[in-house]
Amino acid sequence: MSDAILHFADELMSSWWIYLALWGFAALDGFFPAIPSETLVVTAGVFAAASGEPNLYAVIVVAAVGAFIGDHVSYALGRGAGGRLLDRVKPGTKRHAAVLWARQALAERGGLVLVVARYVPGGRTAVTLTMGSVRFPLRRFTPYAALAAISWGVYCTLVGYIGGKAFEDNPLKGVALGIGLALAVTLIVELVRHRLRKNRPESELKEQDRSLIA
């Protein structure tokens, strides 16, 4: 069974269709997080190390471009639907104050939030939709989205490449190792995020919770 799976995966990874799949998965994941784009990119990185196909650099570029486009689609959805709802909020209300707080927070740390959210489960879509909703300037959103997409493409591909190099004779084990490494990094990010939130002043947390009422 494992030989059949390996043969099928090897044929898939050596086909030009893999690049289209990488691009599509990375783009769709921007506004439909159920798509396993990270797993596919890691797997492609494994086979790039084990057999040379697909091309390592092409995987990085295609995945990054797909992620970049997906982020902009999510941003546009937030700006179109969410923006109209926010525009109807009456001045002087709690919701209006929350919108002002969100805009200020994004103006101060928007770029960092976008890049870090790339490694938080579900964070990518939530942040890009919110940035569109609060009308975060597109001219500022785009460079940070590019940085996030490139760093994600490099990270996922190289994690897979490390797994592929460790198990060149058994790419399936390389895939397991690569996905395990990616999950470990995600867990570390979540633990750090939880620790930082726990250490923040209670007054600041209450202010943040009020901003999320919508």
ZIGIMO-V912140 format. One record per pair of residues at least 24 apart in sequence whose C-alpha atoms are under 10 Angstrom apart, sorted by the first residue. I is the first residue (numbers start at 1). J is the second residue. D is the distance in Angstrom with one decimal. If there is no record, write none. Layout:
BEGIN
I;J;D
I;J;D
END
This chain:
BEGIN
2;170;9.9
2;172;8.3
3;170;9.9
3;172;9.7
5;172;8.7
6;170;8.6
6;171;7.6
6;172;7.0
9;43;9.3
9;44;9.6
9;47;8.8
9;171;9.4
9;172;9.2
10;44;9.9
10;47;7.5
10;50;9.9
10;51;8.4
10;53;8.3
10;54;9.5
10;171;9.2
11;53;9.5
12;44;9.8
12;53;9.6
12;54;9.3
13;43;8.9
13;44;6.7
13;45;9.9
13;46;10.0
13;47;7.0
13;48;8.4
13;51;9.4
13;52;9.6
13;53;6.1
13;54;5.7
13;55;9.5
14;44;9.7
14;47;8.9
14;48;9.3
14;51;8.9
14;52;8.7
14;53;5.2
14;54;5.7
14;55;9.0
15;53;8.4
15;54;7.8
16;53;9.8
16;54;8.2
18;44;8.3
18;53;9.8
18;54;7.7
18;59;8.9
18;62;10.0
19;44;9.4
19;54;8.1
19;55;9.5
19;58;7.8
19;59;6.9
19;61;9.7
19;62;6.6
19;63;8.3
20;62;8.1
20;63;9.5
20;66;9.4
21;62;9.4
21;63;9.3
21;66;9.8
22;59;7.5
22;60;9.5
22;61;9.9
22;62;6.6
22;63;5.7
22;64;9.4
22;65;9.7
22;66;7.5
22;67;9.6
23;59;8.9
23;61;9.1
23;62;5.5
23;63;5.4
23;64;8.0
23;65;7.0
23;66;4.5
23;67;7.6
23;68;9.9
23;69;9.2
23;70;9.5
24;62;9.2
24;63;8.6
24;65;9.8
24;66;6.4
24;67;8.9
24;69;9.8
24;70;9.0
25;63;8.3
25;66;7.5
25;67;8.4
25;70;9.2
26;62;8.6
26;63;5.8
26;64;7.6
26;65;8.1
26;66;4.8
26;67;4.8
26;68;8.4
26;69;8.5
26;70;6.9
26;71;9.4
26;149;9.4
26;153;9.2
27;62;10.0
27;63;8.3
27;64;9.0
27;65;8.0
27;66;4.3
27;67;4.9
27;68;7.2
27;69;5.8
27;70;3.9
27;71;7.4
27;72;9.2
27;73;8.4
27;74;9.6
28;66;8.1
28;67;8.1
28;69;8.9
28;70;5.9
28;71;9.1
28;73;9.0
28;74;9.4
29;66;9.0
29;67;7.5
29;70;6.8
29;71;8.6
29;74;9.5
29;122;9.6
29;124;8.8
29;125;8.0
30;66;8.7
30;67;6.5
30;68;8.3
30;69;8.0
30;70;4.3
30;71;5.1
30;72;8.1
30;73;7.3
30;74;6.1
30;75;9.1
30;118;9.8
30;122;9.5
30;123;10.0
30;124;6.8
30;125;5.7
30;126;9.4
30;128;8.2
30;129;9.5
31;70;6.6
31;71;7.3
31;72;9.2
31;73;7.1
31;74;5.1
31;75;8.8
31;77;8.6
31;78;10.0
31;122;9.8
31;124;8.5
31;125;5.6
31;126;8.8
31;128;8.7
31;129;8.3
32;70;9.2
32;74;8.9
32;122;9.4
32;125;7.6
33;121;8.6
33;122;6.4
33;123;9.2
33;124;8.3
33;125;6.9
33;126;9.7
34;122;8.9
37;63;8.5
37;66;9.8
37;67;9.1
37;156;9.6
38;63;9.1
38;152;8.8
38;153;8.7
38;155;9.7
38;156;6.4
38;157;8.9
38;160;9.9
38;179;8.5
38;182;8.5
39;156;8.2
39;157;9.8
39;160;9.0
39;175;8.6
39;176;9.9
39;178;8.7
39;179;6.6
39;182;8.8
40;156;9.1
40;157;9.4
40;160;9.5
40;175;9.6
40;179;9.7
41;152;9.8
41;153;7.7
41;154;9.6
41;155;9.5
41;156;6.0
41;157;5.8
41;158;9.4
41;159;9.3
41;160;7.5
41;179;9.9
42;153;9.3
42;154;10.0
42;155;8.8
42;156;5.2
42;157;5.2
42;158;7.6
42;159;6.4
42;160;4.2
42;161;7.5
42;162;9.6
42;163;8.8
42;164;9.5
42;174;9.5
42;175;7.0
42;176;9.6
42;177;9.7
42;178;6.2
42;179;6.7
42;181;9.8
42;182;8.3
43;156;8.9
43;157;8.0
43;159;9.2
43;160;5.9
43;161;8.5
43;163;9.1
43;164;8.7
43;171;8.7
43;172;8.8
43;174;8.2
43;175;5.5
43;176;8.9
43;178;7.6
43;179;8.1
44;156;9.2
44;157;7.0
44;158;9.8
44;160;7.0
44;161;8.2
44;164;9.4
44;175;8.8
45;154;9.7
45;155;9.9
45;156;7.5
45;157;4.6
45;158;6.3
45;159;7.2
45;160;4.3
45;161;4.5
45;162;8.1
45;163;8.2
45;164;7.1
45;165;9.7
45;174;9.5
45;175;8.7
45;178;8.7
46;157;7.8
46;158;8.4
46;159;8.1
46;160;4.4
46;161;4.7
46;162;7.2
46;163;5.9
46;164;4.0
46;165;7.4
46;166;9.3
46;167;8.8
46;168;8.5
46;170;9.9
46;171;6.5
46;172;8.6
46;173;9.4
46;174;6.0
46;175;6.1
46;176;9.6
46;177;9.4
46;178;7.4
46;179;10.0
47;160;8.0
47;161;7.5
47;163;9.3
47;164;6.3
47;165;9.2
47;168;8.5
47;170;9.9
47;171;6.5
47;172;9.2
47;174;8.5
47;175;8.5
48;157;8.8
48;158;9.8
48;160;8.4
48;161;6.6
48;164;7.5
48;165;9.2
48;171;9.9
49;157;9.9
49;158;9.3
49;160;8.1
49;161;5.2
49;162;7.7
49;163;8.2
49;164;5.0
49;165;5.6
49;166;9.1
49;167;9.2
49;168;7.2
49;171;8.9
49;174;9.4
50;161;8.1
50;162;9.9
50;163;9.0
50;164;5.3
50;165;6.3
50;166;9.0
50;167;7.6
50;168;4.6
50;169;7.2
50;170;8.2
50;171;6.5
50;174;8.7
51;164;8.8
51;165;9.9
51;168;7.9
51;169;9.4
51;171;8.9
56;154;9.6
56;157;7.4
56;158;8.6
56;161;8.2
57;153;9.8
57;154;8.9
57;157;8.8
59;153;7.8
59;154;8.8
59;156;9.7
59;157;7.0
60;149;9.6
60;150;7.6
60;151;9.3
60;152;8.7
60;153;4.9
60;154;5.6
60;155;8.7
60;156;8.3
60;157;6.2
60;158;8.8
61;149;9.5
61;150;7.7
61;153;7.1
61;154;8.5
62;150;9.8
62;153;8.2
63;149;7.9
63;150;8.2
63;152;8.4
63;153;5.5
63;154;8.7
63;156;9.1
63;157;8.8
64;145;9.8
64;146;7.9
64;147;9.2
64;148;8.5
64;149;4.8
64;150;5.0
64;151;8.0
64;152;7.0
64;153;4.9
64;154;8.0
65;146;8.4
65;149;7.2
65;150;7.9
65;153;8.7
66;149;8.2
66;153;9.4
67;118;9.9
67;124;10.0
67;145;8.5
67;146;8.6
67;148;8.6
67;149;5.4
67;150;8.4
67;152;8.4
67;153;8.1
68;142;8.4
68;143;9.8
68;144;9.7
68;145;6.1
68;146;5.9
68;147;8.9
68;148;8.0
68;149;5.4
68;150;8.2
69;142;9.9
69;145;9.0
69;146;9.3
69;149;9.1
70;124;10.0
70;125;9.1
70;128;9.5
70;145;9.7
70;149;9.6
71;114;9.8
71;124;7.9
71;125;7.5
71;127;9.4
71;128;6.3
71;129;8.6
71;141;9.5
71;142;9.0
71;145;6.8
71;146;9.2
71;148;9.6
71;149;8.5
72;128;7.8
72;129;9.3
72;132;8.9
72;138;9.0
72;141;8.7
72;142;7.8
72;145;8.0
73;128;8.9
73;129;9.0
73;132;9.7
74;124;9.2
74;125;6.7
74;126;8.8
74;127;9.1
74;128;5.8
74;129;5.4
74;130;9.1
74;131;9.2
74;132;7.7
75;125;8.6
75;126;9.7
75;127;8.6
75;128;5.0
75;129;5.1
75;130;7.6
75;131;6.5
75;132;4.4
75;133;7.7
75;134;10.0
75;135;9.1
75;136;9.1
75;138;8.7
75;141;8.8
75;142;10.0
76;128;8.7
76;129;7.7
76;131;9.4
76;132;6.1
76;133;8.6
76;135;9.7
76;138;9.6
77;128;9.1
77;129;6.7
77;130;9.6
77;132;7.1
77;133;8.2
78;125;9.8
78;126;9.5
78;127;9.6
78;128;7.4
78;129;4.3
78;130;6.2
78;131;7.2
78;132;4.4
78;133;4.6
78;134;8.2
78;135;8.6
79;128;9.5
79;129;7.4
79;130;8.2
79;131;7.7
79;132;4.0
79;133;4.5
79;134;7.2
79;135;6.2
79;136;8.8
80;129;9.8
80;132;7.7
80;133;7.4
80;135;9.6
81;129;9.6
81;132;9.1
81;133;7.4
82;129;7.9
82;130;7.9
82;131;9.7
82;132;7.4
82;133;4.5
82;134;7.8
82;135;9.3
83;129;9.8
83;130;9.1
83;131;9.6
83;132;7.0
83;133;4.4
83;134;6.3
83;135;6.8
84;133;8.0
84;134;9.7
85;133;8.3
85;134;9.9
85;214;9.8
86;133;7.1
86;134;7.3
86;135;9.5
86;214;9.3
87;133;9.4
87;134;9.1
94;210;7.9
94;211;8.3
94;213;8.6
94;214;9.7
95;210;8.3
95;211;7.3
95;212;8.8
95;213;7.0
95;214;6.9
96;211;9.1
97;210;8.9
97;211;7.5
98;207;8.5
98;208;8.3
98;209;9.1
98;210;6.5
98;211;4.0
98;212;7.0
98;213;7.5
98;214;8.7
99;133;9.5
99;134;7.0
99;210;10.0
99;211;6.8
99;212;8.8
99;213;9.6
99;214;9.4
100;134;8.6
100;211;8.6
101;207;8.7
101;208;8.3
101;210;9.4
101;211;6.6
101;212;9.8
102;130;8.8
102;131;9.0
102;133;10.0
102;134;7.3
102;136;9.8
102;208;8.6
102;211;6.6
102;212;8.6
103;130;9.6
103;131;8.3
103;133;9.6
103;134;6.0
103;135;7.9
103;136;7.2
104;134;9.8
104;136;9.8
105;208;9.7
106;130;9.4
106;131;7.5
106;134;8.8
106;135;9.9
106;136;7.2
106;137;10.0
107;131;9.9
107;136;7.5
107;137;9.0
107;140;9.4
110;136;8.3
110;140;8.8
110;141;8.2
110;144;8.6
111;140;7.9
111;141;7.3
111;142;9.6
111;143;8.6
111;144;5.4
111;145;8.1
111;147;9.2
111;148;9.0
112;144;8.0
112;148;9.3
113;144;9.5
113;148;10.0
114;141;8.5
114;144;6.9
114;145;7.0
114;147;9.3
114;148;7.0
114;149;10.0
115;144;6.9
115;145;7.3
115;146;9.3
115;147;7.1
115;148;4.7
115;149;8.2
115;151;8.4
115;152;8.8
116;148;7.9
116;189;8.6
116;193;9.9
117;148;8.8
117;189;9.6
118;145;9.6
118;148;6.7
118;149;8.1
118;151;9.1
118;152;7.1
118;186;9.8
119;148;9.5
119;152;8.0
119;182;9.3
119;183;9.8
119;185;8.0
119;186;6.0
119;187;9.4
119;188;9.8
119;189;7.1
119;190;8.7
120;185;9.7
120;186;6.4
120;187;8.7
120;188;9.9
120;189;6.9
120;190;6.8
120;193;9.2
121;186;7.6
121;187;9.5
121;189;9.8
121;190;8.6
124;148;9.6
155;182;8.8
156;181;9.6
156;182;7.3
END
